[in-house]
Amino acid sequence: MSAIRVVIPTHLKTLAGVSGEVTLEVAEPVTTARVLDALEARYPVLVGTIRNPETKARRAFVRFFACEEDLSHDPTDNVLPAAVLSGAEPFFVIGAMAGG
């Protein structure tokens, strides 16, 4: 298990009743999918807010970042960067902006 730091958008923090970043214990290998599984297991109110609960597909206006890299379109079973695994860098869930 690895302690992974996760930053979620303010509206999801409010929904989950947390402030600041969240630290989750995630089983190896640490992937985006496993981080999201751990996040939803700890905060069931977030199920369906970040990804479709049936297909596990990322919601259209949600993005994932780590180490200044956009991981949103990478396979969710890719192992996260070493800096995230060590706790040096957080995994970010970001609400994308749209409109005109």
PyMOL CGO cylinders between C-alpha atoms (Angstrom):
from pymol import cmd
from pymol.cgo import CYLINDER

trace = [
    CYLINDER, 0.00, 0.00, 0.00, 1.12, 3.52, -0.79, 0.3, 1, 1, 1, 1, 1, 1,
    CYLINDER, 1.12, 3.52, -0.79, -0.04, 6.77, 0.80, 0.3, 1, 1, 1, 1, 1, 1,
    CYLINDER, -0.04, 6.77, 0.80, -1.18, 8.92, -2.11, 0.3, 1, 1, 1, 1, 1, 1,
    CYLINDER, -1.18, 8.92, -2.11, -1.97, 12.62, -1.80, 0.3, 1, 1, 1, 1, 1, 1,
    CYLINDER, -1.97, 12.62, -1.80, -5.07, 13.64, -3.78, 0.3, 1, 1, 1, 1, 1, 1,
    CYLINDER, -5.07, 13.64, -3.78, -6.32, 17.15, -4.49, 0.3, 1, 1, 1, 1, 1, 1,
    CYLINDER, -6.32, 17.15, -4.49, -9.97, 17.42, -5.50, 0.3, 1, 1, 1, 1, 1, 1,
    CYLINDER, -9.97, 17.42, -5.50, -11.98, 20.46, -6.64, 0.3, 1, 1, 1, 1, 1, 1,
    CYLINDER, -11.98, 20.46, -6.64, -13.59, 22.67, -4.00, 0.3, 1, 1, 1, 1, 1, 1,
    CYLINDER, -13.59, 22.67, -4.00, -17.15, 21.60, -4.84, 0.3, 1, 1, 1, 1, 1, 1,
    CYLINDER, -17.15, 21.60, -4.84, -16.20, 17.93, -4.35, 0.3, 1, 1, 1, 1, 1, 1,
    CYLINDER, -16.20, 17.93, -4.35, -14.42, 18.75, -1.09, 0.3, 1, 1, 1, 1, 1, 1,
    CYLINDER, -14.42, 18.75, -1.09, -17.64, 20.37, 0.11, 0.3, 1, 1, 1, 1, 1, 1,
    CYLINDER, -17.64, 20.37, 0.11, -19.67, 17.36, -0.99, 0.3, 1, 1, 1, 1, 1, 1,
    CYLINDER, -19.67, 17.36, -0.99, -17.28, 14.94, 0.76, 0.3, 1, 1, 1, 1, 1, 1,
    CYLINDER, -17.28, 14.94, 0.76, -16.99, 17.15, 3.84, 0.3, 1, 1, 1, 1, 1, 1,
    CYLINDER, -16.99, 17.15, 3.84, -13.21, 17.54, 3.66, 0.3, 1, 1, 1, 1, 1, 1,
    CYLINDER, -13.21, 17.54, 3.66, -10.79, 20.45, 3.48, 0.3, 1, 1, 1, 1, 1, 1,
    CYLINDER, -10.79, 20.45, 3.48, -7.36, 20.48, 1.93, 0.3, 1, 1, 1, 1, 1, 1,
    CYLINDER, -7.36, 20.48, 1.93, -5.90, 17.49, 0.18, 0.3, 1, 1, 1, 1, 1, 1,
    CYLINDER, -5.90, 17.49, 0.18, -6.86, 13.91, 0.99, 0.3, 1, 1, 1, 1, 1, 1,
    CYLINDER, -6.86, 13.91, 0.99, -4.37, 11.13, 1.71, 0.3, 1, 1, 1, 1, 1, 1,
    CYLINDER, -4.37, 11.13, 1.71, -5.43, 7.65, 0.61, 0.3, 1, 1, 1, 1, 1, 1,
    CYLINDER, -5.43, 7.65, 0.61, -3.91, 4.22, 1.08, 0.3, 1, 1, 1, 1, 1, 1,
    CYLINDER, -3.91, 4.22, 1.08, -3.81, 2.68, -2.40, 0.3, 1, 1, 1, 1, 1, 1,
    CYLINDER, -3.81, 2.68, -2.40, -2.83, -0.89, -3.28, 0.3, 1, 1, 1, 1, 1, 1,
    CYLINDER, -2.83, -0.89, -3.28, 0.11, -1.51, -5.62, 0.3, 1, 1, 1, 1, 1, 1,
    CYLINDER, 0.11, -1.51, -5.62, 0.41, -0.97, -8.52, 0.3, 1, 1, 1, 1, 1, 1,
    CYLINDER, 0.41, -0.97, -8.52, -0.86, 2.57, -7.98, 0.3, 1, 1, 1, 1, 1, 1,
    CYLINDER, -0.86, 2.57, -7.98, -2.86, 3.63, -11.01, 0.3, 1, 1, 1, 1, 1, 1,
    CYLINDER, -2.86, 3.63, -11.01, -5.43, 6.34, -11.72, 0.3, 1, 1, 1, 1, 1, 1,
    CYLINDER, -5.43, 6.34, -11.72, -8.19, 3.73, -11.51, 0.3, 1, 1, 1, 1, 1, 1,
    CYLINDER, -8.19, 3.73, -11.51, -7.00, 2.48, -8.11, 0.3, 1, 1, 1, 1, 1, 1,
    CYLINDER, -7.00, 2.48, -8.11, -6.71, 6.02, -6.74, 0.3, 1, 1, 1, 1, 1, 1,
    CYLINDER, -6.71, 6.02, -6.74, -10.26, 6.77, -7.88, 0.3, 1, 1, 1, 1, 1, 1,
    CYLINDER, -10.26, 6.77, -7.88, -11.50, 3.44, -6.46, 0.3, 1, 1, 1, 1, 1, 1,
    CYLINDER, -11.50, 3.44, -6.46, -9.93, 4.32, -3.09, 0.3, 1, 1, 1, 1, 1, 1,
    CYLINDER, -9.93, 4.32, -3.09, -11.34, 7.86, -3.21, 0.3, 1, 1, 1, 1, 1, 1,
    CYLINDER, -11.34, 7.86, -3.21, -14.87, 6.62, -3.93, 0.3, 1, 1, 1, 1, 1, 1,
    CYLINDER, -14.87, 6.62, -3.93, -14.60, 3.87, -1.30, 0.3, 1, 1, 1, 1, 1, 1,
    CYLINDER, -14.60, 3.87, -1.30, -13.61, 6.38, 1.38, 0.3, 1, 1, 1, 1, 1, 1,
    CYLINDER, -13.61, 6.38, 1.38, -16.11, 9.02, 0.22, 0.3, 1, 1, 1, 1, 1, 1,
    CYLINDER, -16.11, 9.02, 0.22, -19.08, 7.16, -1.34, 0.3, 1, 1, 1, 1, 1, 1,
    CYLINDER, -19.08, 7.16, -1.34, -20.86, 10.47, -1.92, 0.3, 1, 1, 1, 1, 1, 1,
    CYLINDER, -20.86, 10.47, -1.92, -18.33, 11.09, -4.75, 0.3, 1, 1, 1, 1, 1, 1,
    CYLINDER, -18.33, 11.09, -4.75, -19.43, 8.00, -6.71, 0.3, 1, 1, 1, 1, 1, 1,
    CYLINDER, -19.43, 8.00, -6.71, -20.62, 9.24, -10.10, 0.3, 1, 1, 1, 1, 1, 1,
    CYLINDER, -20.62, 9.24, -10.10, -19.13, 12.72, -9.78, 0.3, 1, 1, 1, 1, 1, 1,
    CYLINDER, -19.13, 12.72, -9.78, -15.69, 12.00, -11.28, 0.3, 1, 1, 1, 1, 1, 1,
    CYLINDER, -15.69, 12.00, -11.28, -16.49, 9.02, -13.50, 0.3, 1, 1, 1, 1, 1, 1,
    CYLINDER, -16.49, 9.02, -13.50, -19.48, 7.08, -14.70, 0.3, 1, 1, 1, 1, 1, 1,
    CYLINDER, -19.48, 7.08, -14.70, -20.31, 4.53, -11.99, 0.3, 1, 1, 1, 1, 1, 1,
    CYLINDER, -20.31, 4.53, -11.99, -21.11, 1.76, -14.48, 0.3, 1, 1, 1, 1, 1, 1,
    CYLINDER, -21.11, 1.76, -14.48, -18.42, 2.18, -17.13, 0.3, 1, 1, 1, 1, 1, 1,
    CYLINDER, -18.42, 2.18, -17.13, -15.79, 3.89, -14.92, 0.3, 1, 1, 1, 1, 1, 1,
    CYLINDER, -15.79, 3.89, -14.92, -15.21, 6.36, -17.79, 0.3, 1, 1, 1, 1, 1, 1,
    CYLINDER, -15.21, 6.36, -17.79, -13.99, 9.83, -16.79, 0.3, 1, 1, 1, 1, 1, 1,
    CYLINDER, -13.99, 9.83, -16.79, -16.68, 12.52, -16.84, 0.3, 1, 1, 1, 1, 1, 1,
    CYLINDER, -16.68, 12.52, -16.84, -16.25, 14.92, -19.77, 0.3, 1, 1, 1, 1, 1, 1,
    CYLINDER, -16.25, 14.92, -19.77, -15.32, 17.99, -17.70, 0.3, 1, 1, 1, 1, 1, 1,
    CYLINDER, -15.32, 17.99, -17.70, -12.96, 16.26, -15.28, 0.3, 1, 1, 1, 1, 1, 1,
    CYLINDER, -12.96, 16.26, -15.28, -9.19, 16.08, -15.81, 0.3, 1, 1, 1, 1, 1, 1,
    CYLINDER, -9.19, 16.08, -15.81, -6.40, 14.21, -14.01, 0.3, 1, 1, 1, 1, 1, 1,
    CYLINDER, -6.40, 14.21, -14.01, -2.93, 15.68, -13.51, 0.3, 1, 1, 1, 1, 1, 1,
    CYLINDER, -2.93, 15.68, -13.51, 0.27, 14.56, -11.81, 0.3, 1, 1, 1, 1, 1, 1,
    CYLINDER, 0.27, 14.56, -11.81, 3.76, 16.06, -11.97, 0.3, 1, 1, 1, 1, 1, 1,
    CYLINDER, 3.76, 16.06, -11.97, 2.51, 18.80, -14.32, 0.3, 1, 1, 1, 1, 1, 1,
    CYLINDER, 2.51, 18.80, -14.32, 1.32, 16.20, -16.84, 0.3, 1, 1, 1, 1, 1, 1,
    CYLINDER, 1.32, 16.20, -16.84, -2.24, 15.79, -18.10, 0.3, 1, 1, 1, 1, 1, 1,
    CYLINDER, -2.24, 15.79, -18.10, -3.12, 12.14, -17.51, 0.3, 1, 1, 1, 1, 1, 1,
    CYLINDER, -3.12, 12.14, -17.51, -6.75, 12.54, -18.54, 0.3, 1, 1, 1, 1, 1, 1,
    CYLINDER, -6.75, 12.54, -18.54, -6.49, 10.62, -21.78, 0.3, 1, 1, 1, 1, 1, 1,
    CYLINDER, -6.49, 10.62, -21.78, -3.98, 8.00, -20.59, 0.3, 1, 1, 1, 1, 1, 1,
    CYLINDER, -3.98, 8.00, -20.59, -5.25, 4.51, -19.80, 0.3, 1, 1, 1, 1, 1, 1,
    CYLINDER, -5.25, 4.51, -19.80, -6.39, 4.45, -16.17, 0.3, 1, 1, 1, 1, 1, 1,
    CYLINDER, -6.39, 4.45, -16.17, -4.38, 1.30, -15.53, 0.3, 1, 1, 1, 1, 1, 1,
    CYLINDER, -4.38, 1.30, -15.53, -1.05, 3.10, -16.19, 0.3, 1, 1, 1, 1, 1, 1,
    CYLINDER, -1.05, 3.10, -16.19, 1.16, 3.33, -13.09, 0.3, 1, 1, 1, 1, 1, 1,
    CYLINDER, 1.16, 3.33, -13.09, 1.37, 6.87, -11.72, 0.3, 1, 1, 1, 1, 1, 1,
    CYLINDER, 1.37, 6.87, -11.72, 4.70, 8.77, -11.71, 0.3, 1, 1, 1, 1, 1, 1,
    CYLINDER, 4.70, 8.77, -11.71, 7.27, 7.92, -9.02, 0.3, 1, 1, 1, 1, 1, 1,
    CYLINDER, 7.27, 7.92, -9.02, 6.90, 11.34, -7.37, 0.3, 1, 1, 1, 1, 1, 1,
    CYLINDER, 6.90, 11.34, -7.37, 3.21, 10.61, -6.73, 0.3, 1, 1, 1, 1, 1, 1,
    CYLINDER, 3.21, 10.61, -6.73, 4.03, 7.14, -5.38, 0.3, 1, 1, 1, 1, 1, 1,
    CYLINDER, 4.03, 7.14, -5.38, 6.59, 8.61, -2.96, 0.3, 1, 1, 1, 1, 1, 1,
    CYLINDER, 6.59, 8.61, -2.96, 4.20, 11.31, -1.75, 0.3, 1, 1, 1, 1, 1, 1,
    CYLINDER, 4.20, 11.31, -1.75, 6.40, 14.12, -3.08, 0.3, 1, 1, 1, 1, 1, 1,
    CYLINDER, 6.40, 14.12, -3.08, 3.68, 15.19, -5.55, 0.3, 1, 1, 1, 1, 1, 1,
    CYLINDER, 3.68, 15.19, -5.55, -0.12, 14.96, -5.34, 0.3, 1, 1, 1, 1, 1, 1,
    CYLINDER, -0.12, 14.96, -5.34, -2.54, 13.48, -7.85, 0.3, 1, 1, 1, 1, 1, 1,
    CYLINDER, -2.54, 13.48, -7.85, -4.95, 16.19, -8.99, 0.3, 1, 1, 1, 1, 1, 1,
    CYLINDER, -4.95, 16.19, -8.99, -8.59, 15.83, -9.99, 0.3, 1, 1, 1, 1, 1, 1,
    CYLINDER, -8.59, 15.83, -9.99, -9.51, 19.08, -11.74, 0.3, 1, 1, 1, 1, 1, 1,
    CYLINDER, -9.51, 19.08, -11.74, -12.86, 20.36, -12.94, 0.3, 1, 1, 1, 1, 1, 1,
    CYLINDER, -12.86, 20.36, -12.94, -12.28, 21.64, -16.48, 0.3, 1, 1, 1, 1, 1, 1,
    CYLINDER, -12.28, 21.64, -16.48, -13.73, 24.96, -17.60, 0.3, 1, 1, 1, 1, 1, 1,
    CYLINDER, -13.73, 24.96, -17.60, -15.91, 25.35, -20.66, 0.3, 1, 1, 1, 1, 1, 1,
    CYLINDER, -15.91, 25.35, -20.66, -18.00, 28.00, -22.22, 0.3, 1, 1, 1, 1, 1, 1,
    CYLINDER, -18.00, 28.00, -22.22, -17.62, 31.01, -24.32, 0.3, 1, 1, 1, 1, 1, 1,
]
cmd.load_cgo(trace, "trace")
